[in-house]
Amino acid sequence: MKGLDNILAKITDDAQNKADVIIKVAEERRDEIIEDGKEKGRKKVAQIYRDTRNERNKILARSTSQAKLKARDMIISAKQEKVQELLNEVLKELENLSEEDFISYVKNNLKDVTLSEDDELEVPKRYKEAVKSAGLGVKISDKDVENGFKLHKGNILYNGDFEYVLESSREDLEKYLAEELFKD
């Protein structure tokens, strides 16, 4: 039975050798799969890192941009407030003109208008006597205006109300005041 033992031993050895080869191939394949998985993992980590860095940079850029816009808006708002304060001061000054300065204002604003006795001029109560004495050649209305004047010439109204004049010139005045106040 020695021959049978030899055959069994040979079959066992061959099977063991084949098993060893299969195990070796399987271990090599396992190592390749593990290395491939690690490489894919490293690439994925690198991609995630790049994506995260890019997203962080975008967030920082947006935050910086928003902060700059907010700061700019605050500066613009402060400048607009200052200009508005100055316009309010101008209005107060105009509302407190001396009689002589008020008459000068009326004359300057009506210098290109041909005045007649039929025209009616409305002025603030406190300036009525001075305007009557100035001899402008118009009828002084019994109606009062709060500030400035209104001239009724037929169907035409010449509005010299200080608030109206300031408002109608607002854009130019704001630009001028801003340039003068906030020179760099």
TATARA-V167337 format. One record per helix or strand of 3 or more residues. SS is the DSSP state (H for helix, E for strand). FROM is the first residue (numbers start at 1). LEN is the number of residues. If there is no record, write none. Layout:
SS:FROM:LEN
SS:FROM:LEN
This chain:
H:2:94
H:99:12
E:120:4
H:125:10
E:139:6
E:149:5
E:156:4
H:162:7
H:170:12
